[in-house]
Amino acid sequence: MTPVAQHAMTWQQFIMHLDTLQPGPVEELFTRHGAHSITLTDAGDNPLLEPLPGETPLWAETCISGLFPTDADLSALHDDLLRCLRLTTLPKHRIEKLPDRQWEREWLKDFQPMRFGERLWVCPGEFQIDADNAVVLRLDPGLAFGTGTHASTALCLEWLDGLDVRDLRVLDYGCGSGILSVAALKLGACAACALDIDSQAIVATRRNAARNGVADRLTTMLDAAQLTGRFDIVVANILAGPLTELAHTICACLEAGSRLALSGILAQQADTVMEAYRPWIEFGPVITRDGWARLAGVRN
């Protein structure tokens, strides 16, 4: 792909203290209003030391920051936050103007290796992991979403780590950066298919697969109509609305007895999504973190 010249532009950043709010609903509203990235940071000076593997705990004082294009209507976001969160006033917040830069790579400055489950590590750069059983995924997300830092992605990575995926075929429905399909291949899957309607996601996924030495076992596609055959594992980390609409399509990709994981779902949306899949899927317990849910089950 040949890059095209772009004019520098100014970005807006909406920064708000969460106080007692759960981050999940706030993140969904930021996304709905066009946020290009969302970050949680410490609003005080209380570092988190040695969290358990795979945990994404929050600070006592947490700020959420959303990066928006200069033409985004942040007054509409302000009003939507009040209405949807049933607040009379927002917690302490501010809007900043920011010059253009390579935002998709800003996370690399502070990103440290993260462990998901027992074996799986996601690392930037050339960090070395000193663990006998470590399965290391080296990640460069480029322009696509998915680094493992978001709760919904972390929940899916932990689920994959807890499975024996050796010699199985995996479908990553809505692949983003390809983190889930590449992780499955690193864990021993014999083949993976990464599907996304965003061409930038496909570029990022192929790049990450090549970097991790699994490109020869990965297929990518932009159109679900191209899917053929069935898979032993399907994971879909998108949003509740598309997941509900795609229930029949996604379940048609599963063999009887195959496993499914769904995420990108707010905890309060879990029952609605499960109901759409009940004709085909027997679900286990709902696992939640930071206001987000993971649903996992078996094709009946």
N, C-alpha and C positions, 0 to 999 in steps of 0.2 A: 504494500500500500504506500503510495506517495503522499507525504504530508502536504497539506495546503497551507498557504500563508494566512495568518489570522491577525486582525488588528487587536492590539492590547485593549482590554476593557476593565472597567471598575466593577468589583464585586461588592455585595453587601453581606454583612455577617450579623445575624440575630443571635444575641447571647442572653441567656436567661438562667437564673438560679432555679433549681428544681424544687427546693424546699421539701415539702412532703409529697410532691407529685411523682408518679411512676414514670420512668423515661419512655416506655413503650408508646403510650398514646401521644405523647409530645412528639416523638420521632415520626409517627405516622402523619401527624398534621404538618410537620416540617416537609416531609416527602410530598404530601399532597399539594403543597404550595411551591414545589419546584426546587427543593434543596438539592444541591449537587453533592454535598457531603454533610455528615452530622458527627459531632465529636462530643464526648463526655470528658470533663476535666475537673480537677480539684479546685473548688472555690476558696478553700482555706489553705492550711499548711499541715495536712494530716496524711502522710504517705501510707499506702497499703503495703504491708510487709508480708511476704511469703503466703499469698493466698493458696488454697488447695488447687491441685491440678484441674485446669479447665474452668475454674471459677472466674466470674467477671463481677466482683463486688463493687459497690459504689462507695464513695467517700461520704462522710457525715454532711459535708457541704459540697454539693455537686452542681456544676454548671453544664448546660447543654448549649452547643453552638451550631448553628446551621449556616452554610455558605450558599448564597443565592445570587442569581444574575442581577445586574443593575436594574433591570426593568421589572423585577418581581415586586408585587404589591404587598409589602410587609405590614401595612396597616390592616389589610384583609386577613393576614395571618394572625395579627394581634387579636382581631375581633373573633376569629374562628377558635383560637385558643380559649378565650373567655367563654364562648358559647359551648363548645364541645366538652371542656373540662369543668363547666358549671362554676366558674369563678366570677367574683365581682371585680377583682383587680388581679393583674398578673404579679407573680413574684418579681423581685428586682431584675430588671432587664435593660438592654441597650442595643442600639444598632450602630455598626461601624462600617465605614467605607474602606475597601481594601484594594490595592493595586493588583493587577493580574500577575499570576505566577503559575508554576506547574503544580496545581493543587493536588492532582492525583498522586504526587510523590511526596507531599509534605509529611505524610504519616511516617515515612521511612526514618525521619530524624529521631523520633522517639520510640519507634516500634522495637520491642524486644522479643526474643523467642518465647513462644507460648506452647504449653502442652495441653492436649485434649485427650482425656482418657488416660490409658496406661502407656501407650507407645507413641502416639502421633504428635509431632512437633511441627509448628509453622514458624519459619525463620526468614528474616530478611538477609540480604547480603550473604556473607560467608561465615556467619556465626557457626561455631562448632558445638555440638551437643555431646556431652560426655555421659552417655547412657548406653548400656549394652543392647537394649532392646529398642532403641530409638528408631522410628521411621520419620525421616526429616523431609518436609515439603518446603522448598525454597520458593518464595512468592514475590512476584512483581505484578501487582494488579493492573498497572497501566491505567486506562480510562474506565475500567469496569469495576463494579462494586464487588467486594468480598475479600476481606483480609483475615477473617476469623475473629476480629475484635467485636463484632456485633453478636448479641446474645443468640439470635436465631441461627447464625452460621456456626457459632460455637456448639450449640445443641446438636446440630447435624453432624459436625465433626466427631463429637463424643460418641454419637450413635454409631457412626461408621467404625470407629476404633473398637467398639464393643462387639462387633460382628466378625465372623470368620468369612471374609470375602474372597478367599483364595479360589481362583478358577471360576469366578462368577462374572456375569455380565451386568453392568450397572448403567442406568440412565440418570443423568443429571438434568432435570427439567427446569430450565431457567438458570443457566449455568453461571452467569455473571463473569467473574474472573476465572472460573473453572476450578476453584479451590476444592469443591466436593468430588468432582470426577477425577481430578489429579490425585487427591488424597486416597480415593478408592483404589486407583491403580498402584500407588505406592504401597498400599496395604496388601496387594496381591491379586486384585481383580484381573481377570484375563483380558477384559475389554470394557471400554466405557464409551458412551455416547453423550456428548454435551450439546444441549439444545438451547438456543436463545434467539429471540427475534431481533436483538441488537447486534449489528455487525461488529461493533467495537468489542462486545463481549466475546465474540468468536475469535477475534484477533488476539485478545488478552489470554484466552483459554489455550489457544495453540502455542503462544509464546511460553506460557507457564508449563505446559506439558513438555515442550522441547527442553526447557531449562531443567526439568526434573527427570529427563530421560525416559519418558513414557509416551512420547508422541506416536510411536508406532502402534500403540494399542488404543489410541483415541480417535473417535470419529466425531466431527462437529457438523451441525446443520442449523439452518435458520428457519426451517418450516417443519412443523410437526407432521404434516402430511407425508413427509419423506420417511418417517419411522417405519421400519419393517421388523417383524418378529417380536418376540417378547423378552423381558429381562428378568433376572433373578432378584435385582434390587432396583428400586426407583426412589430417588430423593428429589423433592421439589421445595426449594426455599424461595418462595415468591411472596405473594400477598393473599389474604383471605378471599377477596373477591374473585381473582383469576383461579385460585385453587378450587373454589366451589363450582365455577362455571366449567372447569376442565375435568371434573371428577370422572366422568365416563371415559374421556380420552386417556387420562393417566392410568386408570385401572385397566384399560384394554391393553396396556403395555406390560402387564404383569402376568406371569405364569401362576397357576394355582400353587399356593404355598410360598409364593415370593413375598419379599418384605418391602414395605413402603414407609417412608418418613416424610412428613409435611411440616414446614415451618414458614416463618414470615407472618405468623398469625398472632394477633393480640390475644391475651389470655381469655378475654371475654368473648372472643369470636370462635373459640375452640369447639363449642357444642354445635354451632351452625355448620362449620366445616365438616366435622365428623358425621353429621346427619347426611350430608351429601354423599359421603363415601360408604355409608353403612350397608348398602346392597352388595358390596363387593369385599369390604375390609372389616376384619375383626381387630379392633383397636385394643392396645394395652393402656396403661395409665398415661394421663397427660402430664408432661414434664414442662414446668414453667421456670422462667428466669427473667428478671428485670421487666416484667410485664408482658413477655413474649412466651409463646407456647410451641412445643414440638409434639406432634401426633405421630405415633408409630404403630403399625399393625401388620397383619398377614392377609394376603389375598385368599379368600375362601373358595 
